[in-house]
Amino acid sequence: MRLVVAAAATVIQLLIAGAASACTIAQPKGEVILSIDGMIKDCNEGLSVHLDRALVDALPRKQVKTENPWDDGPVVYEGVLLRDLMKFAKADGTTATVSALNDYRADIPLADMDKYDVILADKRGGVALPVRDKGPFFVVFPFTDFPELASEARYAQSVWQVNRITVK
């Protein structure tokens, strides 16, 4: 029995090592502020993608000017398109569970990320979002450009204080 357990442990270690050696994303040098895991085909640590501020800032940026229930009037948000983030991690699923620092979670279909310019915003009005005010990341839908998005269901998907995305 011990031999079987030891052999199984060795196989698991080899699988993890093999997966980790296939990683092509640069290692974070600073504090990790966002993790992506689940059904992804690229990584930089184990079977996950860990991003620090420099890695996030190196990704293509997008601005979305929109109104939402949490701000007065239209506001310009800036961040990374969620579809670009999913391509970066080589997501191979259909849904992303976006999680906040307080463990609030919402599922967003990857198809919706392809259809709309949904961003993972880290700036509002050119200023970094502090953790006390929806930072480090806030899921922002282009509500003004697509009025059909202005619904309770979409507002519930507008997760703030995002720190993890799990692809399913």
C-alpha positions as CSV (number, residue, x, y, z in Angstrom):
1,M,0.0,0.0,0.0
2,R,2.8,2.4,0.8
3,L,4.4,1.7,-2.5
4,V,1.2,2.6,-4.3
5,V,0.8,5.9,-2.4
6,A,4.4,6.8,-3.0
7,A,4.1,6.0,-6.8
8,A,0.9,8.1,-7.0
9,A,2.6,11.0,-5.2
10,T,5.5,10.8,-7.7
11,V,3.2,10.8,-10.7
12,I,1.3,13.8,-9.3
13,Q,4.6,15.7,-8.7
14,L,5.8,14.9,-12.3
15,L,2.5,16.1,-13.7
16,I,2.7,19.4,-11.7
17,A,6.3,19.8,-12.7
18,G,5.5,19.2,-16.3
19,A,2.7,21.7,-16.3
20,A,4.9,24.3,-14.5
21,S,7.7,23.8,-17.0
22,A,5.2,24.6,-19.8
23,C,4.6,28.0,-18.3
24,T,5.5,31.0,-20.5
25,I,4.3,34.0,-18.5
26,A,6.9,36.0,-16.6
27,Q,7.1,35.7,-12.9
28,P,5.8,38.6,-10.8
29,K,8.6,40.5,-9.1
30,G,6.3,42.5,-6.8
31,E,3.3,41.8,-4.6
32,V,0.7,39.6,-6.4
33,I,-2.5,41.6,-6.8
34,L,-4.4,39.3,-9.1
35,S,-4.5,35.5,-9.6
36,I,-6.1,33.6,-12.5
37,D,-6.6,29.8,-12.2
38,G,-8.9,27.0,-13.3
39,M,-9.1,26.1,-17.0
40,I,-6.2,28.0,-18.3
41,K,-3.4,26.8,-20.6
42,D,-0.6,29.1,-19.5
43,C,0.9,30.0,-16.1
44,N,3.7,31.4,-14.2
45,E,3.4,29.6,-10.9
46,G,2.1,26.1,-10.5
47,L,-1.1,25.9,-12.5
48,S,-2.0,29.6,-12.0
49,V,-1.2,33.0,-13.3
50,H,-0.1,35.5,-10.6
51,L,0.1,39.1,-11.6
52,D,1.8,42.1,-9.9
53,R,1.3,45.7,-10.8
54,A,4.1,45.7,-13.5
55,L,2.6,42.6,-15.3
56,V,-0.9,44.1,-15.3
57,D,0.4,47.5,-16.5
58,A,2.2,45.7,-19.4
59,L,-1.1,44.4,-20.8
60,P,-3.1,46.4,-23.4
61,R,-5.2,49.1,-21.8
62,K,-8.8,50.3,-22.6
63,Q,-10.9,53.2,-21.4
64,V,-14.7,52.9,-20.9
65,K,-16.8,56.0,-20.3
66,T,-20.0,54.9,-18.6
67,E,-22.6,55.6,-16.0
68,N,-23.3,53.2,-13.2
69,P,-25.3,53.1,-10.0
70,W,-22.2,53.8,-7.9
71,D,-21.0,57.1,-9.4
72,D,-22.7,60.4,-10.2
73,G,-22.8,60.9,-13.9
74,P,-20.5,59.4,-16.6
75,V,-17.0,58.3,-15.4
76,V,-14.0,57.2,-17.4
77,Y,-12.6,53.9,-16.2
78,E,-9.4,52.4,-17.4
79,G,-8.1,48.9,-17.2
80,V,-7.6,45.6,-19.1
81,L,-10.3,44.1,-21.2
82,L,-11.4,40.9,-19.5
83,R,-11.3,39.1,-22.9
84,D,-7.6,40.1,-23.3
85,L,-6.9,38.9,-19.8
86,M,-8.5,35.6,-20.7
87,K,-6.5,35.3,-23.9
88,F,-3.3,36.2,-21.9
89,A,-3.9,33.2,-19.6
90,K,-5.1,31.1,-22.5
91,A,-8.5,30.5,-20.9
92,D,-10.2,27.3,-22.0
93,G,-13.5,27.5,-20.3
94,T,-16.9,29.1,-20.8
95,T,-17.3,31.1,-17.5
96,A,-15.1,33.2,-15.3
97,T,-15.9,33.3,-11.6
98,V,-14.6,36.7,-10.4
99,S,-13.9,36.9,-6.7
100,A,-13.4,39.8,-4.4
101,L,-11.3,40.3,-1.3
102,N,-14.4,39.7,0.8
103,D,-15.1,36.4,-1.0
104,Y,-18.1,37.9,-3.0
105,R,-18.2,36.1,-6.3
106,A,-20.0,36.4,-9.6
107,D,-19.9,34.3,-12.8
108,I,-19.4,36.1,-16.1
109,P,-19.6,34.1,-19.4
110,L,-16.5,34.4,-21.5
111,A,-18.9,34.9,-24.5
112,D,-20.1,38.2,-22.8
113,M,-16.5,39.3,-22.5
114,D,-16.1,38.8,-26.3
115,K,-19.4,40.6,-27.1
116,Y,-18.8,43.6,-24.9
117,D,-15.8,45.7,-23.8
118,V,-15.9,44.6,-20.2
119,I,-12.8,45.8,-18.4
120,L,-11.1,45.0,-15.2
121,A,-10.6,48.6,-14.2
122,D,-7.8,49.8,-12.0
123,K,-8.3,53.5,-12.6
124,R,-11.3,55.9,-12.4
125,G,-10.8,59.4,-13.8
126,G,-7.1,58.6,-14.3
127,V,-6.6,57.8,-10.6
128,A,-5.7,54.4,-9.3
129,L,-8.6,52.7,-7.4
130,P,-7.8,52.2,-3.8
131,V,-8.9,49.1,-2.0
132,R,-11.3,51.3,0.1
133,D,-13.0,52.4,-3.0
134,K,-13.5,49.4,-5.3
135,G,-9.8,48.7,-5.9
136,P,-7.5,47.1,-6.7
137,F,-9.8,46.0,-9.6
138,F,-13.4,46.7,-10.5
139,V,-15.4,44.9,-13.3
140,V,-16.9,47.6,-15.4
141,F,-19.5,47.0,-18.1
142,P,-20.1,49.6,-20.8
143,F,-23.6,50.3,-19.5
144,T,-24.0,53.6,-21.4
145,D,-23.0,52.2,-24.8
146,F,-25.3,49.1,-24.3
147,P,-28.4,50.1,-22.3
148,E,-29.5,46.4,-22.2
149,L,-26.6,45.8,-19.8
150,A,-28.1,48.2,-17.2
151,S,-29.8,45.4,-15.2
152,E,-29.7,44.0,-11.7
153,A,-28.0,40.9,-13.0
154,R,-25.2,42.9,-14.6
155,Y,-24.8,45.1,-11.6
156,A,-24.3,41.9,-9.5
157,Q,-21.5,40.9,-11.9
158,S,-19.8,44.3,-11.4
159,V,-17.5,42.9,-8.7
160,W,-15.1,45.3,-7.0
161,Q,-12.0,44.6,-4.9
162,V,-11.3,41.8,-7.4
163,N,-8.3,39.6,-6.5
164,R,-9.0,36.3,-8.3
165,I,-10.5,34.9,-11.4
166,T,-11.3,31.2,-11.8
167,V,-12.0,29.9,-15.3
168,K,-14.5,27.1,-15.5
